[in-house]
Amino acid sequence: MMRFGFRHAVASELIDSGAPISVVQTQMRHSDPRITLGIYGHVIPQSQRDAIESLADRIQGQLLTEMGIADSAV
């Protein structure tokens, strides 16, 4: 993998794993977080969808547990 491909992969993984943009900015040595967002911002929407889906699954599981309904029945 070329240097910039690896760099892009690392930054994307950091963002996808929930690292704050300020952390990614520092790791990528960008002078301004707007640079980081401009280059890697496309990763954020998928991360947000994944986080919301994960939260929804946890809430649903908790509700089912409280209602006495087994997860396997759903």
C-alpha positions in Angstrom: 0.0 0.0 0.0 1.4 3.4 -0.9 2.2 5.8 1.9 -0.9 8.0 1.4 -3.2 5.0 1.1 -1.9 3.8 4.5 -2.3 7.3 5.9 -5.8 7.5 4.7 -6.7 4.1 6.1 -5.3 4.9 9.5 -7.2 8.2 9.7 -10.4 6.6 8.5 -10.0 3.8 11.1 -9.4 6.3 13.9 -12.5 8.2 13.0 -14.6 5.1 12.5 -13.5 3.8 15.9 -14.8 7.0 17.5 -11.6 9.0 17.9 -12.3 12.8 18.2 -11.4 14.8 15.1 -8.8 16.7 17.2 -7.0 13.4 17.9 -7.0 12.5 14.2 -5.9 16.0 13.4 -2.9 15.7 15.7 -2.0 12.2 14.4 -2.2 13.4 10.8 -0.2 16.6 11.7 -2.8 18.8 10.1 -2.6 22.5 11.2 -6.4 22.8 11.4 -9.2 20.3 12.1 -11.0 21.7 9.0 -8.3 20.1 6.9 -8.9 16.8 8.6 -12.7 17.0 8.2 -12.3 18.0 4.5 -10.2 15.0 3.7 -11.7 12.3 6.0 -15.2 13.7 6.6 -16.8 11.1 4.4 -16.1 8.5 7.1 -18.2 10.2 9.7 -21.7 9.6 8.3 -21.2 5.8 8.3 -19.7 5.9 11.8 -22.8 7.8 13.0 -25.2 5.3 11.4 -23.3 2.4 13.0 -23.4 4.1 16.4 -27.1 4.7 16.1 -27.8 1.2 15.0 -25.8 -0.2 17.9 -27.6 2.0 20.4 -31.0 1.0 18.9 -30.1 -2.7 19.2 -29.1 -2.2 22.8 -32.3 -0.4 23.7 -34.4 -3.0 21.9 -32.6 -5.8 23.8 -33.1 -4.0 27.1 -36.8 -3.5 26.4 -37.2 -7.1 25.4 -35.5 -8.2 28.6 -37.7 -6.0 30.7 -40.7 -7.3 29.0 -39.6 -10.9 29.6 -39.3 -11.7 25.9 -36.3 -13.8 24.8 -34.1 -12.3 22.1 -34.4 -15.5 20.1 -38.1 -15.0 19.7 -37.6 -11.9 17.7 
